Every structure is written in structure tokens, then in C-alpha cells.
Amino acid sequence: MAKWTPKHEAPEPLEGPVVATITGGTILWFVLFLVQVPFYGWFDDRDLTWWVWTCLAGAGLGLIGIWYVRKRDAAIKRAEAARTEAGRMDSATS
């Protein structure tokens, strides 16, 4: 079997309001969980309780995601500041 090679470069990753996006998604999962809790009996009668617990799991994983993307965003900003500072130091010594 021949190895597949791409015909063009991969696009740059999209950078956007990642923290806001993950926070919004986490809030949505938690709201969906809260909306389903009063109907737990209905879900239980139909063996669909996994819907409720999936929403709670989504909210929990979203909290981990918020922590992760905030750390990532801070690291990107620190690296950018260090790069800018290094550029200033190089131009000042020239």
C-alpha cells in the first residue's frame, strides 16, 4: 500500500475567543443538566438516564477545559511578551 502524501499545506489553526467558547459550552451543558433533573423519573422509566448524566459529565469536563484553556492562553501571552522583549533587547544592543 502506497503512503498518502498531502497535495497542499495544512491551514493554520484558528485562534479565537477560546476561553469564552469553552465557558459558554460548559454553561450550556450545566443548564441542560439542570433542566433535565426535574424529569429524572421520566428518563428513568425509559432507561434514558444516561442523557442526564452525560450533561453533568459535559459540565464537569468543561470545567477542566476552562482551566486548561486559561492556562494555555496565559502561556501564549507570556511567550509573546518574552518574544517582544527579546526583540527590543536585540534592537537596543545593535
Secondary structure in CASP SS format (residue, H / E / C, confidence):
PFRMAT SS
TARGET T0000
AUTHOR 0000-0000-0000
METHOD secondary structure of the structure
MODEL  1
M C 1.00
A C 1.00
K C 1.00
W C 1.00
T C 1.00
P C 1.00
K C 1.00
H C 1.00
E C 1.00
A C 1.00
P C 1.00
E C 1.00
P C 1.00
L C 1.00
E C 1.00
G C 1.00
P C 1.00
V H 1.00
V H 1.00
A H 1.00
T H 1.00
I H 1.00
T H 1.00
G H 1.00
G H 1.00
T H 1.00
I H 1.00
L H 1.00
W H 1.00
F H 1.00
V H 1.00
L H 1.00
F H 1.00
L H 1.00
V H 1.00
Q H 1.00
V H 1.00
P H 1.00
F H 1.00
Y H 1.00
G H 1.00
W H 1.00
F H 1.00
D H 1.00
D H 1.00
R C 1.00
D C 1.00
L C 1.00
T H 1.00
W H 1.00
W H 1.00
V H 1.00
W H 1.00
T H 1.00
C H 1.00
L H 1.00
A H 1.00
G H 1.00
A H 1.00
G H 1.00
L H 1.00
G H 1.00
L H 1.00
I H 1.00
G H 1.00
I H 1.00
W H 1.00
Y H 1.00
V H 1.00
R H 1.00
K H 1.00
R H 1.00
D H 1.00
A H 1.00
A H 1.00
I H 1.00
K H 1.00
R H 1.00
A H 1.00
E H 1.00
A H 1.00
A H 1.00
R H 1.00
T H 1.00
E H 1.00
A H 1.00
G H 1.00
R H 1.00
M H 1.00
D H 1.00
S H 1.00
A H 1.00
T H 1.00
S C 1.00
END
